[in-house]
Amino acid sequence: MTAVDARPPGAMAALTRPRRTARQTLGAYLALTKPRIIELLLVTTVPTMLLAEGGVPSLWLVAATLVGGAMAAGSANTLNCYLDRDIDTVMHRTERRPLATGLVSPREALVFGVALGVASVAWLGLLVGWLAAGLAFAAIAFYVGVYTMALKRRTPQNIVWGGAAGCMPVLIGWAAVTGSLAWPPVVLFAIIFFWTPPHYWPLSLRFRDDYAAAGVPMLAVVADVVVVARRVVAYSWVMVGASLLLWPVAHMTPVYGGAALLLGGGFVWEAHRLLARARRGEAGLAPMRLFHASISYLTLLFVAIAVDPLLPF
């Protein structure tokens, strides 16, 4: 092993780090937070707050909750990038991330991630409520400690249990409005929990070579594609069941019930189509069709959740 080979991860990137403009620096730190993931998380927060209020809550409270939630998610994602910087350089999907390119140093990312986490908990605690703040802290700790450090590189069940962190915004949103928890946010948590595997496993099918090269045992890496597709179908059915359970538990109107049935039927149909293509051994498996459909499904389902409390019946 040469002296260069013996350097710790990130050392060579630090030596060759490009000069940054202020705009590049801001963009790099923003990229560490994975804003597209944050957008999806916030899509679930506002409808939950409307449901908890039974109408429109204080706009100040909504804004404060969204800011705190965004900071918490940004902290978790930044610390995830810090811990995964070695495999991000191996995977084509992540090789342009700021730590992989050397645009941000590991120390800078660590400090930024921790600072965001502290700021998010303080913000939510002082402006929203300490239950919401505690849930945000639990989400950060679970995503970083349980998913990233304990599960991701050890078991193909990583995304199943690790996905629980992505369910926390509904609990935070409900707690922000009511100061407590109840059965409706638990059902919302379950919807997102069972949605996460059929959302993420198609993506892992698309990038299975990346995960294999990085030594990450995603289900698509360690199991046959038919097995993956079968589990996608199974989780899809359970997810739809959870979405229908919300109807009586949260006293939703038939408008929500109809939307849940229609959207759920479309999701399950697309999941079965993926399974059919897998069984036929088609070269064009097209797993990203279900991945993109899953984002539309969750967005539209939560739009229905947001609209339902505003209906005059």
ChimeraX commands (.cxc) that place a marker at each C-alpha (Angstrom):
marker #1 position 0.00,0.00,0.00 radius 0.5
marker #1 position 1.45,3.38,-0.93 radius 0.5
marker #1 position 1.42,6.50,1.23 radius 0.5
marker #1 position -1.37,7.87,-0.93 radius 0.5
marker #1 position -3.44,4.71,-0.49 radius 0.5
marker #1 position -3.06,4.93,3.28 radius 0.5
marker #1 position -4.66,8.36,3.56 radius 0.5
marker #1 position -8.01,8.41,5.38 radius 0.5
marker #1 position -11.18,8.70,3.26 radius 0.5
marker #1 position -11.62,12.23,1.98 radius 0.5
marker #1 position -7.98,13.21,2.45 radius 0.5
marker #1 position -7.18,13.28,-1.28 radius 0.5
marker #1 position -10.42,15.13,-1.98 radius 0.5
marker #1 position -9.37,17.72,0.61 radius 0.5
marker #1 position -5.99,18.18,-1.09 radius 0.5
marker #1 position -7.57,18.64,-4.51 radius 0.5
marker #1 position -10.69,20.53,-3.40 radius 0.5
marker #1 position -11.67,23.04,-6.06 radius 0.5
marker #1 position -11.89,26.73,-5.25 radius 0.5
marker #1 position -15.49,27.58,-4.42 radius 0.5
marker #1 position -17.48,30.65,-5.25 radius 0.5
marker #1 position -20.13,31.79,-2.78 radius 0.5
marker #1 position -22.82,30.43,-5.09 radius 0.5
marker #1 position -21.09,27.05,-5.38 radius 0.5
marker #1 position -20.69,26.87,-1.60 radius 0.5
marker #1 position -24.37,27.61,-1.01 radius 0.5
marker #1 position -25.37,25.07,-3.66 radius 0.5
marker #1 position -23.08,22.42,-2.18 radius 0.5
marker #1 position -24.47,22.79,1.34 radius 0.5
marker #1 position -28.01,22.76,-0.03 radius 0.5
marker #1 position -27.24,19.58,-1.99 radius 0.5
marker #1 position -26.07,17.89,1.23 radius 0.5
marker #1 position -29.57,18.27,2.66 radius 0.5
marker #1 position -31.14,16.40,-0.32 radius 0.5
marker #1 position -33.89,18.98,-0.96 radius 0.5
marker #1 position -35.97,16.67,-3.18 radius 0.5
marker #1 position -36.39,14.25,-0.28 radius 0.5
marker #1 position -37.28,17.15,2.02 radius 0.5
marker #1 position -39.98,18.29,-0.41 radius 0.5
marker #1 position -41.65,14.89,-0.25 radius 0.5
marker #1 position -41.49,14.86,3.55 radius 0.5
marker #1 position -43.08,18.30,3.81 radius 0.5
marker #1 position -45.85,17.22,1.41 radius 0.5
marker #1 position -47.06,14.90,4.18 radius 0.5
marker #1 position -46.74,17.44,7.00 radius 0.5
marker #1 position -49.19,20.14,5.90 radius 0.5
marker #1 position -52.13,17.79,5.16 radius 0.5
marker #1 position -51.58,16.14,8.54 radius 0.5
marker #1 position -51.80,19.53,10.23 radius 0.5
marker #1 position -55.04,20.32,8.38 radius 0.5
marker #1 position -56.48,16.97,9.45 radius 0.5
marker #1 position -55.42,17.51,13.06 radius 0.5
marker #1 position -57.00,20.98,13.13 radius 0.5
marker #1 position -60.14,19.91,11.28 radius 0.5
marker #1 position -59.57,22.95,9.08 radius 0.5
marker #1 position -56.80,25.47,8.50 radius 0.5
marker #1 position -54.39,25.87,11.44 radius 0.5
marker #1 position -52.42,29.02,12.20 radius 0.5
marker #1 position -50.32,29.85,9.17 radius 0.5
marker #1 position -47.51,30.90,11.52 radius 0.5
marker #1 position -47.61,27.47,13.15 radius 0.5
marker #1 position -47.55,25.76,9.75 radius 0.5
marker #1 position -44.57,27.87,8.62 radius 0.5
marker #1 position -42.66,27.28,11.87 radius 0.5
marker #1 position -43.29,23.54,11.67 radius 0.5
marker #1 position -42.17,23.36,8.06 radius 0.5
marker #1 position -38.98,25.30,8.74 radius 0.5
marker #1 position -38.12,23.13,11.74 radius 0.5
marker #1 position -39.00,19.95,9.89 radius 0.5
marker #1 position -36.90,20.97,6.89 radius 0.5
marker #1 position -33.91,21.65,9.14 radius 0.5
marker #1 position -34.32,18.29,10.88 radius 0.5
marker #1 position -34.55,16.41,7.59 radius 0.5
marker #1 position -31.62,18.39,6.22 radius 0.5
marker #1 position -29.55,17.48,9.27 radius 0.5
marker #1 position -30.32,13.76,8.90 radius 0.5
marker #1 position -29.56,13.81,5.18 radius 0.5
marker #1 position -26.30,15.73,5.65 radius 0.5
marker #1 position -25.07,13.31,8.32 radius 0.5
marker #1 position -26.08,10.45,6.02 radius 0.5
marker #1 position -23.89,11.97,3.29 radius 0.5
marker #1 position -21.04,12.31,5.80 radius 0.5
marker #1 position -21.23,8.67,6.87 radius 0.5
marker #1 position -21.76,7.35,3.32 radius 0.5
marker #1 position -19.06,9.45,1.64 radius 0.5
marker #1 position -16.95,6.37,0.91 radius 0.5
marker #1 position -19.66,4.54,-1.03 radius 0.5
marker #1 position -20.97,7.72,-2.68 radius 0.5
marker #1 position -17.73,7.92,-4.66 radius 0.5
marker #1 position -18.32,4.36,-5.95 radius 0.5
marker #1 position -21.93,4.72,-7.06 radius 0.5
marker #1 position -22.69,6.54,-10.30 radius 0.5
marker #1 position -25.98,7.80,-8.86 radius 0.5
marker #1 position -24.20,9.63,-6.03 radius 0.5
marker #1 position -20.75,10.43,-7.43 radius 0.5
marker #1 position -21.68,14.11,-7.93 radius 0.5
marker #1 position -22.58,14.72,-4.30 radius 0.5
marker #1 position -20.49,17.49,-2.65 radius 0.5
marker #1 position -18.47,15.16,-0.41 radius 0.5
marker #1 position -17.75,12.78,-3.28 radius 0.5
marker #1 position -16.45,15.61,-5.47 radius 0.5
marker #1 position -14.52,17.27,-2.66 radius 0.5
marker #1 position -16.51,20.50,-2.90 radius 0.5
marker #1 position -17.27,20.16,0.83 radius 0.5
marker #1 position -14.89,18.57,3.34 radius 0.5
marker #1 position -16.04,15.82,5.72 radius 0.5
marker #1 position -15.45,18.10,8.72 radius 0.5
marker #1 position -17.52,20.88,7.16 radius 0.5
marker #1 position -20.35,18.46,6.45 radius 0.5
marker #1 position -20.26,17.02,9.97 radius 0.5
marker #1 position -20.34,20.45,11.61 radius 0.5
marker #1 position -23.13,21.60,9.29 radius 0.5
marker #1 position -25.23,18.48,9.90 radius 0.5
marker #1 position -24.91,18.65,13.68 radius 0.5
marker #1 position -25.59,22.40,13.72 radius 0.5
marker #1 position -28.73,21.93,11.63 radius 0.5
marker #1 position -29.94,19.20,13.96 radius 0.5
marker #1 position -29.41,21.29,17.10 radius 0.5
marker #1 position -31.06,24.29,15.45 radius 0.5
marker #1 position -34.08,22.23,14.33 radius 0.5
marker #1 position -34.75,20.83,17.80 radius 0.5
marker #1 position -34.35,24.25,19.45 radius 0.5
marker #1 position -36.54,25.92,16.81 radius 0.5
marker #1 position -39.35,23.38,17.12 radius 0.5
marker #1 position -39.13,23.28,20.90 radius 0.5
marker #1 position -39.31,27.05,21.36 radius 0.5
marker #1 position -41.76,27.91,18.57 radius 0.5
marker #1 position -43.89,24.79,18.04 radius 0.5
marker #1 position -43.74,22.47,21.04 radius 0.5
marker #1 position -41.35,20.14,22.79 radius 0.5
marker #1 position -43.21,17.00,21.73 radius 0.5
marker #1 position -42.68,17.97,18.09 radius 0.5
marker #1 position -39.04,18.78,18.89 radius 0.5
marker #1 position -38.53,15.41,20.57 radius 0.5
marker #1 position -40.02,13.60,17.60 radius 0.5
marker #1 position -37.72,15.52,15.25 radius 0.5
marker #1 position -34.70,14.54,17.35 radius 0.5
marker #1 position -35.87,10.90,17.31 radius 0.5
marker #1 position -36.20,11.03,13.51 radius 0.5
marker #1 position -32.64,12.35,13.09 radius 0.5
marker #1 position -31.22,9.80,15.55 radius 0.5
marker #1 position -33.09,6.91,13.92 radius 0.5
marker #1 position -32.12,7.82,10.35 radius 0.5
marker #1 position -28.46,8.33,11.23 radius 0.5
marker #1 position -27.94,5.76,13.96 radius 0.5
marker #1 position -30.31,2.95,13.02 radius 0.5
marker #1 position -30.64,3.19,9.23 radius 0.5
marker #1 position -27.31,4.64,8.07 radius 0.5
marker #1 position -24.96,3.15,10.67 radius 0.5
marker #1 position -26.65,-0.09,11.76 radius 0.5
marker #1 position -28.84,-1.36,8.93 radius 0.5
marker #1 position -27.86,-0.01,5.52 radius 0.5
marker #1 position -24.68,-2.02,5.03 radius 0.5
marker #1 position -25.76,-5.10,6.97 radius 0.5
marker #1 position -29.21,-6.28,5.92 radius 0.5
marker #1 position -31.58,-6.18,2.93 radius 0.5
marker #1 position -34.26,-5.11,5.42 radius 0.5
marker #1 position -32.46,-1.76,5.68 radius 0.5
marker #1 position -35.02,0.30,3.79 radius 0.5
marker #1 position -37.98,-1.42,5.48 radius 0.5
marker #1 position -37.07,-0.45,9.04 radius 0.5
marker #1 position -34.93,2.54,8.14 radius 0.5
marker #1 position -37.90,4.03,6.32 radius 0.5
marker #1 position -39.57,4.67,9.68 radius 0.5
marker #1 position -37.59,7.91,9.91 radius 0.5
marker #1 position -39.41,9.20,6.83 radius 0.5
marker #1 position -42.75,8.58,8.56 radius 0.5
marker #1 position -41.99,10.96,11.43 radius 0.5
marker #1 position -43.20,14.21,9.75 radius 0.5
marker #1 position -46.84,13.12,10.15 radius 0.5
marker #1 position -46.31,12.63,13.88 radius 0.5
marker #1 position -44.51,15.97,14.11 radius 0.5
marker #1 position -47.27,17.75,12.19 radius 0.5
marker #1 position -50.01,16.28,14.37 radius 0.5
marker #1 position -48.10,17.05,17.57 radius 0.5
marker #1 position -47.53,20.64,16.40 radius 0.5
marker #1 position -51.28,21.24,16.18 radius 0.5
marker #1 position -52.60,19.20,19.10 radius 0.5
marker #1 position -49.64,18.90,21.46 radius 0.5
marker #1 position -50.30,15.15,21.62 radius 0.5
marker #1 position -50.59,12.03,19.48 radius 0.5
marker #1 position -53.62,9.92,18.55 radius 0.5
marker #1 position -54.64,7.03,16.29 radius 0.5
marker #1 position -54.99,9.03,13.03 radius 0.5
marker #1 position -51.29,10.01,12.89 radius 0.5
marker #1 position -50.38,6.42,13.75 radius 0.5
marker #1 position -52.33,5.26,10.69 radius 0.5
marker #1 position -50.68,7.98,8.59 radius 0.5
marker #1 position -47.32,6.70,9.87 radius 0.5
marker #1 position -48.31,3.18,8.75 radius 0.5
marker #1 position -49.29,4.38,5.27 radius 0.5
marker #1 position -45.87,5.90,4.69 radius 0.5
marker #1 position -44.09,2.99,6.38 radius 0.5
marker #1 position -45.64,0.44,4.02 radius 0.5
marker #1 position -45.29,2.82,1.05 radius 0.5
marker #1 position -41.52,3.16,1.46 radius 0.5
marker #1 position -40.43,-0.34,0.28 radius 0.5
marker #1 position -42.51,-0.37,-2.95 radius 0.5
marker #1 position -41.29,3.18,-3.54 radius 0.5
marker #1 position -37.60,2.47,-3.00 radius 0.5
marker #1 position -37.15,-1.12,-4.17 radius 0.5
marker #1 position -37.89,-0.23,-7.83 radius 0.5
marker #1 position -35.16,2.42,-7.59 radius 0.5
marker #1 position -32.76,-0.16,-6.17 radius 0.5
marker #1 position -33.63,-2.44,-9.11 radius 0.5
marker #1 position -32.63,0.34,-11.49 radius 0.5
marker #1 position -29.32,0.92,-9.67 radius 0.5
marker #1 position -28.63,-2.62,-8.43 radius 0.5
marker #1 position -25.14,-2.64,-10.01 radius 0.5
marker #1 position -24.28,0.53,-8.12 radius 0.5
marker #1 position -25.35,-0.94,-4.80 radius 0.5
marker #1 position -23.55,-4.20,-5.53 radius 0.5
marker #1 position -20.32,-2.34,-6.35 radius 0.5
marker #1 position -20.62,-0.38,-3.09 radius 0.5
marker #1 position -21.29,-3.52,-1.07 radius 0.5
marker #1 position -24.73,-2.38,0.08 radius 0.5
marker #1 position -27.04,-5.42,0.43 radius 0.5
marker #1 position -30.22,-3.90,-0.96 radius 0.5
marker #1 position -32.91,-6.48,-1.61 radius 0.5
marker #1 position -32.42,-6.06,-5.37 radius 0.5
marker #1 position -28.76,-7.05,-4.93 radius 0.5
marker #1 position -29.26,-10.19,-2.83 radius 0.5
marker #1 position -32.58,-11.49,-4.23 radius 0.5
marker #1 position -33.99,-12.44,-7.62 radius 0.5
marker #1 position -35.97,-9.73,-9.39 radius 0.5
marker #1 position -39.16,-11.81,-9.12 radius 0.5
marker #1 position -38.73,-12.00,-5.34 radius 0.5
marker #1 position -38.31,-8.23,-5.19 radius 0.5
marker #1 position -41.40,-7.68,-7.33 radius 0.5
marker #1 position -43.47,-10.05,-5.16 radius 0.5
marker #1 position -42.55,-8.11,-2.05 radius 0.5
marker #1 position -43.37,-4.86,-3.81 radius 0.5
marker #1 position -46.85,-6.24,-4.52 radius 0.5
marker #1 position -47.30,-7.45,-0.93 radius 0.5
marker #1 position -46.32,-4.14,0.63 radius 0.5
marker #1 position -48.48,-2.28,-1.89 radius 0.5
marker #1 position -51.60,-4.18,-0.80 radius 0.5
marker #1 position -50.87,-3.56,2.89 radius 0.5
marker #1 position -50.25,0.13,2.17 radius 0.5
marker #1 position -53.62,0.45,0.44 radius 0.5
marker #1 position -55.25,-1.30,3.39 radius 0.5
marker #1 position -53.68,1.23,5.76 radius 0.5
marker #1 position -54.90,4.12,3.59 radius 0.5
marker #1 position -58.47,2.76,3.77 radius 0.5
marker #1 position -58.17,2.30,7.54 radius 0.5
marker #1 position -57.72,6.05,7.86 radius 0.5
marker #1 position -61.28,6.51,6.53 radius 0.5
marker #1 position -63.05,5.31,9.71 radius 0.5
marker #1 position -60.25,6.09,12.18 radius 0.5
marker #1 position -60.05,9.79,11.26 radius 0.5
marker #1 position -63.75,10.08,10.35 radius 0.5
marker #1 position -62.95,11.02,6.75 radius 0.5
marker #1 position -65.68,11.70,4.18 radius 0.5
marker #1 position -66.50,9.43,1.22 radius 0.5
marker #1 position -64.47,11.84,-0.92 radius 0.5
marker #1 position -61.28,10.68,0.76 radius 0.5
marker #1 position -62.48,7.07,0.66 radius 0.5
marker #1 position -63.06,7.26,-3.08 radius 0.5
marker #1 position -59.67,8.90,-3.66 radius 0.5
marker #1 position -57.91,6.24,-1.56 radius 0.5
marker #1 position -59.62,3.45,-3.48 radius 0.5
marker #1 position -58.87,4.96,-6.88 radius 0.5
marker #1 position -55.24,5.86,-6.14 radius 0.5
marker #1 position -54.61,2.58,-4.32 radius 0.5
marker #1 position -56.08,0.58,-7.17 radius 0.5
marker #1 position -53.77,2.32,-9.63 radius 0.5
marker #1 position -50.74,1.70,-7.43 radius 0.5
marker #1 position -51.49,-2.00,-6.94 radius 0.5
marker #1 position -52.15,-2.43,-10.67 radius 0.5
marker #1 position -48.76,-0.90,-11.50 radius 0.5
marker #1 position -47.08,-3.11,-8.88 radius 0.5
marker #1 position -48.65,-6.23,-10.43 radius 0.5
marker #1 position -47.48,-5.08,-13.86 radius 0.5
marker #1 position -43.93,-4.92,-12.51 radius 0.5
marker #1 position -44.31,-8.47,-11.19 radius 0.5
marker #1 position -45.67,-9.69,-14.54 radius 0.5
marker #1 position -42.71,-8.18,-16.41 radius 0.5
marker #1 position -40.30,-9.74,-13.90 radius 0.5
marker #1 position -41.85,-13.18,-14.37 radius 0.5
marker #1 position -41.59,-12.90,-18.14 radius 0.5
marker #1 position -37.94,-11.99,-17.76 radius 0.5
marker #1 position -38.34,-8.90,-19.89 radius 0.5
marker #1 position -35.17,-6.96,-20.55 radius 0.5
marker #1 position -37.22,-3.78,-20.24 radius 0.5
marker #1 position -38.30,-4.25,-16.62 radius 0.5
marker #1 position -38.89,-0.48,-16.34 radius 0.5
marker #1 position -38.89,-0.35,-12.52 radius 0.5
marker #1 position -38.73,3.45,-12.55 radius 0.5
marker #1 position -42.33,3.55,-13.77 radius 0.5
marker #1 position -43.48,2.38,-10.35 radius 0.5
marker #1 position -40.94,4.59,-8.59 radius 0.5
marker #1 position -42.32,7.74,-10.25 radius 0.5
marker #1 position -45.90,6.52,-9.85 radius 0.5
marker #1 position -45.29,6.04,-6.12 radius 0.5
marker #1 position -44.36,9.70,-5.71 radius 0.5
marker #1 position -47.53,10.78,-7.52 radius 0.5
marker #1 position -49.57,8.37,-5.39 radius 0.5
marker #1 position -48.32,9.72,-2.06 radius 0.5
marker #1 position -48.67,13.33,-3.17 radius 0.5
marker #1 position -52.24,12.91,-4.42 radius 0.5
marker #1 position -53.29,10.82,-1.41 radius 0.5
marker #1 position -52.12,13.56,0.95 radius 0.5
marker #1 position -53.82,16.19,-1.19 radius 0.5
marker #1 position -57.02,14.23,-0.57 radius 0.5
marker #1 position -56.22,14.17,3.15 radius 0.5
marker #1 position -55.71,17.94,3.11 radius 0.5
marker #1 position -58.93,18.67,1.22 radius 0.5
marker #1 position -61.18,16.36,3.23 radius 0.5
marker #1 position -61.35,18.47,6.45 radius 0.5
marker #1 position -62.26,21.53,4.37 radius 0.5
marker #1 position -65.34,19.94,2.79 radius 0.5
marker #1 position -68.71,21.23,4.03 radius 0.5
marker #1 position -70.03,17.79,4.99 radius 0.5
marker link #1:1,2 radius 0.2
marker link #1:2,3 radius 0.2
marker link #1:3,4 radius 0.2
marker link #1:4,5 radius 0.2
marker link #1:5,6 radius 0.2
marker link #1:6,7 radius 0.2
marker link #1:7,8 radius 0.2
marker link #1:8,9 radius 0.2
marker link #1:9,10 radius 0.2
marker link #1:10,11 radius 0.2
marker link #1:11,12 radius 0.2
marker link #1:12,13 radius 0.2
marker link #1:13,14 radius 0.2
marker link #1:14,15 radius 0.2
marker link #1:15,16 radius 0.2
marker link #1:16,17 radius 0.2
marker link #1:17,18 radius 0.2
marker link #1:18,19 radius 0.2
marker link #1:19,20 radius 0.2
marker link #1:20,21 radius 0.2
marker link #1:21,22 radius 0.2
marker link #1:22,23 radius 0.2
marker link #1:23,24 radius 0.2
marker link #1:24,25 radius 0.2
marker link #1:25,26 radius 0.2
marker link #1:26,27 radius 0.2
marker link #1:27,28 radius 0.2
marker link #1:28,29 radius 0.2
marker link #1:29,30 radius 0.2
marker link #1:30,31 radius 0.2
marker link #1:31,32 radius 0.2
marker link #1:32,33 radius 0.2
marker link #1:33,34 radius 0.2
marker link #1:34,35 radius 0.2
marker link #1:35,36 radius 0.2
marker link #1:36,37 radius 0.2
marker link #1:37,38 radius 0.2
marker link #1:38,39 radius 0.2
marker link #1:39,40 radius 0.2
marker link #1:40,41 radius 0.2
marker link #1:41,42 radius 0.2
marker link #1:42,43 radius 0.2
marker link #1:43,44 radius 0.2
marker link #1:44,45 radius 0.2
marker link #1:45,46 radius 0.2
marker link #1:46,47 radius 0.2
marker link #1:47,48 radius 0.2
marker link #1:48,49 radius 0.2
marker link #1:49,50 radius 0.2
marker link #1:50,51 radius 0.2
marker link #1:51,52 radius 0.2
marker link #1:52,53 radius 0.2
marker link #1:53,54 radius 0.2
marker link #1:54,55 radius 0.2
marker link #1:55,56 radius 0.2
marker link #1:56,57 radius 0.2
marker link #1:57,58 radius 0.2
marker link #1:58,59 radius 0.2
marker link #1:59,60 radius 0.2
marker link #1:60,61 radius 0.2
marker link #1:61,62 radius 0.2
marker link #1:62,63 radius 0.2
marker link #1:63,64 radius 0.2
marker link #1:64,65 radius 0.2
marker link #1:65,66 radius 0.2
marker link #1:66,67 radius 0.2
marker link #1:67,68 radius 0.2
marker link #1:68,69 radius 0.2
marker link #1:69,70 radius 0.2
marker link #1:70,71 radius 0.2
marker link #1:71,72 radius 0.2
marker link #1:72,73 radius 0.2
marker link #1:73,74 radius 0.2
marker link #1:74,75 radius 0.2
marker link #1:75,76 radius 0.2
marker link #1:76,77 radius 0.2
marker link #1:77,78 radius 0.2
marker link #1:78,79 radius 0.2
marker link #1:79,80 radius 0.2
marker link #1:80,81 radius 0.2
marker link #1:81,82 radius 0.2
marker link #1:82,83 radius 0.2
marker link #1:83,84 radius 0.2
marker link #1:84,85 radius 0.2
marker link #1:85,86 radius 0.2
marker link #1:86,87 radius 0.2
marker link #1:87,88 radius 0.2
marker link #1:88,89 radius 0.2
marker link #1:89,90 radius 0.2
marker link #1:90,91 radius 0.2
marker link #1:91,92 radius 0.2
marker link #1:92,93 radius 0.2
marker link #1:93,94 radius 0.2
marker link #1:94,95 radius 0.2
marker link #1:95,96 radius 0.2
marker link #1:96,97 radius 0.2
marker link #1:97,98 radius 0.2
marker link #1:98,99 radius 0.2
marker link #1:99,100 radius 0.2
marker link #1:100,101 radius 0.2
marker link #1:101,102 radius 0.2
marker link #1:102,103 radius 0.2
marker link #1:103,104 radius 0.2
marker link #1:104,105 radius 0.2
marker link #1:105,106 radius 0.2
marker link #1:106,107 radius 0.2
marker link #1:107,108 radius 0.2
marker link #1:108,109 radius 0.2
marker link #1:109,110 radius 0.2
marker link #1:110,111 radius 0.2
marker link #1:111,112 radius 0.2
marker link #1:112,113 radius 0.2
marker link #1:113,114 radius 0.2
marker link #1:114,115 radius 0.2
marker link #1:115,116 radius 0.2
marker link #1:116,117 radius 0.2
marker link #1:117,118 radius 0.2
marker link #1:118,119 radius 0.2
marker link #1:119,120 radius 0.2
marker link #1:120,121 radius 0.2
marker link #1:121,122 radius 0.2
marker link #1:122,123 radius 0.2
marker link #1:123,124 radius 0.2
marker link #1:124,125 radius 0.2
marker link #1:125,126 radius 0.2
marker link #1:126,127 radius 0.2
marker link #1:127,128 radius 0.2
marker link #1:128,129 radius 0.2
marker link #1:129,130 radius 0.2
marker link #1:130,131 radius 0.2
marker link #1:131,132 radius 0.2
marker link #1:132,133 radius 0.2
marker link #1:133,134 radius 0.2
marker link #1:134,135 radius 0.2
marker link #1:135,136 radius 0.2
marker link #1:136,137 radius 0.2
marker link #1:137,138 radius 0.2
marker link #1:138,139 radius 0.2
marker link #1:139,140 radius 0.2
marker link #1:140,141 radius 0.2
marker link #1:141,142 radius 0.2
marker link #1:142,143 radius 0.2
marker link #1:143,144 radius 0.2
marker link #1:144,145 radius 0.2
marker link #1:145,146 radius 0.2
marker link #1:146,147 radius 0.2
marker link #1:147,148 radius 0.2
marker link #1:148,149 radius 0.2
marker link #1:149,150 radius 0.2
marker link #1:150,151 radius 0.2
marker link #1:151,152 radius 0.2
marker link #1:152,153 radius 0.2
marker link #1:153,154 radius 0.2
marker link #1:154,155 radius 0.2
marker link #1:155,156 radius 0.2
marker link #1:156,157 radius 0.2
marker link #1:157,158 radius 0.2
marker link #1:158,159 radius 0.2
marker link #1:159,160 radius 0.2
marker link #1:160,161 radius 0.2
marker link #1:161,162 radius 0.2
marker link #1:162,163 radius 0.2
marker link #1:163,164 radius 0.2
marker link #1:164,165 radius 0.2
marker link #1:165,166 radius 0.2
marker link #1:166,167 radius 0.2
marker link #1:167,168 radius 0.2
marker link #1:168,169 radius 0.2
marker link #1:169,170 radius 0.2
marker link #1:170,171 radius 0.2
marker link #1:171,172 radius 0.2
marker link #1:172,173 radius 0.2
marker link #1:173,174 radius 0.2
marker link #1:174,175 radius 0.2
marker link #1:175,176 radius 0.2
marker link #1:176,177 radius 0.2
marker link #1:177,178 radius 0.2
marker link #1:178,179 radius 0.2
marker link #1:179,180 radius 0.2
marker link #1:180,181 radius 0.2
marker link #1:181,182 radius 0.2
marker link #1:182,183 radius 0.2
marker link #1:183,184 radius 0.2
marker link #1:184,185 radius 0.2
marker link #1:185,186 radius 0.2
marker link #1:186,187 radius 0.2
marker link #1:187,188 radius 0.2
marker link #1:188,189 radius 0.2
marker link #1:189,190 radius 0.2
marker link #1:190,191 radius 0.2
marker link #1:191,192 radius 0.2
marker link #1:192,193 radius 0.2
marker link #1:193,194 radius 0.2
marker link #1:194,195 radius 0.2
marker link #1:195,196 radius 0.2
marker link #1:196,197 radius 0.2
marker link #1:197,198 radius 0.2
marker link #1:198,199 radius 0.2
marker link #1:199,200 radius 0.2
marker link #1:200,201 radius 0.2
marker link #1:201,202 radius 0.2
marker link #1:202,203 radius 0.2
marker link #1:203,204 radius 0.2
marker link #1:204,205 radius 0.2
marker link #1:205,206 radius 0.2
marker link #1:206,207 radius 0.2
marker link #1:207,208 radius 0.2
marker link #1:208,209 radius 0.2
marker link #1:209,210 radius 0.2
marker link #1:210,211 radius 0.2
marker link #1:211,212 radius 0.2
marker link #1:212,213 radius 0.2
marker link #1:213,214 radius 0.2
marker link #1:214,215 radius 0.2
marker link #1:215,216 radius 0.2
marker link #1:216,217 radius 0.2
marker link #1:217,218 radius 0.2
marker link #1:218,219 radius 0.2
marker link #1:219,220 radius 0.2
marker link #1:220,221 radius 0.2
marker link #1:221,222 radius 0.2
marker link #1:222,223 radius 0.2
marker link #1:223,224 radius 0.2
marker link #1:224,225 radius 0.2
marker link #1:225,226 radius 0.2
marker link #1:226,227 radius 0.2
marker link #1:227,228 radius 0.2
marker link #1:228,229 radius 0.2
marker link #1:229,230 radius 0.2
marker link #1:230,231 radius 0.2
marker link #1:231,232 radius 0.2
marker link #1:232,233 radius 0.2
marker link #1:233,234 radius 0.2
marker link #1:234,235 radius 0.2
marker link #1:235,236 radius 0.2
marker link #1:236,237 radius 0.2
marker link #1:237,238 radius 0.2
marker link #1:238,239 radius 0.2
marker link #1:239,240 radius 0.2
marker link #1:240,241 radius 0.2
marker link #1:241,242 radius 0.2
marker link #1:242,243 radius 0.2
marker link #1:243,244 radius 0.2
marker link #1:244,245 radius 0.2
marker link #1:245,246 radius 0.2
marker link #1:246,247 radius 0.2
marker link #1:247,248 radius 0.2
marker link #1:248,249 radius 0.2
marker link #1:249,250 radius 0.2
marker link #1:250,251 radius 0.2
marker link #1:251,252 radius 0.2
marker link #1:252,253 radius 0.2
marker link #1:253,254 radius 0.2
marker link #1:254,255 radius 0.2
marker link #1:255,256 radius 0.2
marker link #1:256,257 radius 0.2
marker link #1:257,258 radius 0.2
marker link #1:258,259 radius 0.2
marker link #1:259,260 radius 0.2
marker link #1:260,261 radius 0.2
marker link #1:261,262 radius 0.2
marker link #1:262,263 radius 0.2
marker link #1:263,264 radius 0.2
marker link #1:264,265 radius 0.2
marker link #1:265,266 radius 0.2
marker link #1:266,267 radius 0.2
marker link #1:267,268 radius 0.2
marker link #1:268,269 radius 0.2
marker link #1:269,270 radius 0.2
marker link #1:270,271 radius 0.2
marker link #1:271,272 radius 0.2
marker link #1:272,273 radius 0.2
marker link #1:273,274 radius 0.2
marker link #1:274,275 radius 0.2
marker link #1:275,276 radius 0.2
marker link #1:276,277 radius 0.2
marker link #1:277,278 radius 0.2
marker link #1:278,279 radius 0.2
marker link #1:279,280 radius 0.2
marker link #1:280,281 radius 0.2
marker link #1:281,282 radius 0.2
marker link #1:282,283 radius 0.2
marker link #1:283,284 radius 0.2
marker link #1:284,285 radius 0.2
marker link #1:285,286 radius 0.2
marker link #1:286,287 radius 0.2
marker link #1:287,288 radius 0.2
marker link #1:288,289 radius 0.2
marker link #1:289,290 radius 0.2
marker link #1:290,291 radius 0.2
marker link #1:291,292 radius 0.2
marker link #1:292,293 radius 0.2
marker link #1:293,294 radius 0.2
marker link #1:294,295 radius 0.2
marker link #1:295,296 radius 0.2
marker link #1:296,297 radius 0.2
marker link #1:297,298 radius 0.2
marker link #1:298,299 radius 0.2
marker link #1:299,300 radius 0.2
marker link #1:300,301 radius 0.2
marker link #1:301,302 radius 0.2
marker link #1:302,303 radius 0.2
marker link #1:303,304 radius 0.2
marker link #1:304,305 radius 0.2
marker link #1:305,306 radius 0.2
marker link #1:306,307 radius 0.2
marker link #1:307,308 radius 0.2
marker link #1:308,309 radius 0.2
marker link #1:309,310 radius 0.2
marker link #1:310,311 radius 0.2
marker link #1:311,312 radius 0.2
marker link #1:312,313 radius 0.2
view
